[in-house]
Amino acid sequence: MAKESMKAREVKRQKMVAKYAAKRERLIAEGDREGLQKLPKNASPVRLHNRCNLTGRPKGYMRQFGVSRITFREMALKGLIPGVKKASW
């Protein structure tokens, strides 16, 4: 499990990116580089990092399901993900 502070920081960044998205697009269209530099660092979408929705793990993230590989495997074995089953041959 990731620390709660790390999860909270990521949520805060997501809110800030959403808040400044329109302004950021306008500044890019105008070519105003100085205006872009005056925006907060965390307003840049590049600073976002995908995290598991359940555990907050930053690595091994499966975008299609929104969870880490470990959580995905546990959920698949329990039958919580429809249409996914363990392969055996």
C-alpha positions as CSV (number, residue, x, y, z in Angstrom):
1,M,0.0,0.0,0.0
2,A,1.2,3.4,-0.9
3,K,1.3,6.1,1.8
4,E,-1.9,8.1,2.1
5,S,0.1,11.3,1.5
6,M,1.3,10.0,-1.9
7,K,-2.3,9.2,-2.9
8,A,-3.5,12.6,-1.7
9,R,-0.7,14.4,-3.6
10,E,-1.7,12.7,-6.8
11,V,-5.4,13.6,-6.4
12,K,-4.3,17.2,-5.7
13,R,-2.3,17.2,-8.9
14,Q,-5.2,15.9,-10.9
15,K,-7.5,18.7,-9.6
16,M,-4.9,21.3,-10.4
17,V,-4.4,20.0,-14.0
18,A,-8.2,20.1,-14.5
19,K,-8.4,23.6,-13.0
20,Y,-5.8,25.1,-15.3
21,A,-6.5,23.0,-18.5
22,A,-8.5,25.7,-20.3
23,K,-6.0,28.5,-19.4
24,R,-3.1,26.2,-20.5
25,E,-4.7,25.5,-23.9
26,R,-5.3,29.2,-24.5
27,L,-1.7,30.1,-23.6
28,I,-0.4,27.4,-25.9
29,A,-2.6,28.6,-28.7
30,E,-1.4,32.2,-28.2
31,G,2.2,31.1,-28.0
32,D,2.6,32.8,-24.7
33,R,5.6,30.9,-23.1
34,E,6.0,33.4,-20.3
35,G,2.4,32.9,-19.3
36,L,2.9,29.2,-19.3
37,Q,5.9,29.5,-17.0
38,K,3.9,31.5,-14.5
39,L,1.4,28.6,-14.0
40,P,2.0,26.3,-11.1
41,K,4.3,23.3,-11.7
42,N,1.7,20.8,-10.8
43,A,-0.7,22.3,-13.4
44,S,1.2,20.5,-16.0
45,P,-0.3,17.1,-17.1
46,V,3.2,15.7,-17.5
47,R,3.6,15.6,-13.7
48,L,0.6,13.2,-13.3
49,H,1.5,9.6,-12.6
50,N,-0.9,6.6,-12.9
51,R,-1.6,4.8,-9.6
52,C,-3.6,1.8,-8.7
53,N,-7.1,2.8,-7.6
54,L,-7.1,0.4,-4.7
55,T,-3.6,0.2,-3.3
56,G,-1.9,3.4,-4.8
57,R,1.0,1.4,-6.3
58,P,2.7,3.5,-8.9
59,K,4.4,0.7,-10.9
60,G,2.9,-2.1,-12.8
61,Y,-0.3,-0.1,-13.6
62,M,-2.7,-1.6,-16.0
63,R,-4.5,1.3,-17.8
64,Q,-7.4,-0.8,-19.1
65,F,-8.5,-1.8,-15.6
66,G,-7.1,1.1,-13.5
67,V,-5.3,-1.2,-11.0
68,S,-1.8,-2.6,-10.6
69,R,-0.7,-6.0,-11.9
70,I,-0.7,-7.5,-8.4
71,T,-4.2,-6.3,-7.6
72,F,-5.4,-7.3,-11.1
73,R,-4.1,-10.9,-10.5
74,E,-5.8,-11.1,-7.1
75,M,-9.1,-9.8,-8.5
76,A,-9.0,-12.1,-11.5
77,L,-8.4,-15.2,-9.3
78,K,-11.3,-14.3,-7.1
79,G,-13.5,-13.8,-10.2
80,L,-14.1,-10.1,-9.6
81,I,-13.2,-9.0,-13.1
82,P,-15.8,-10.2,-15.7
83,G,-14.5,-12.0,-18.7
84,V,-11.0,-12.7,-17.2
85,K,-9.9,-16.1,-16.1
86,K,-6.6,-17.7,-15.5
87,A,-5.1,-19.5,-18.5
88,S,-4.4,-23.2,-18.2
89,W,-3.3,-25.7,-20.8
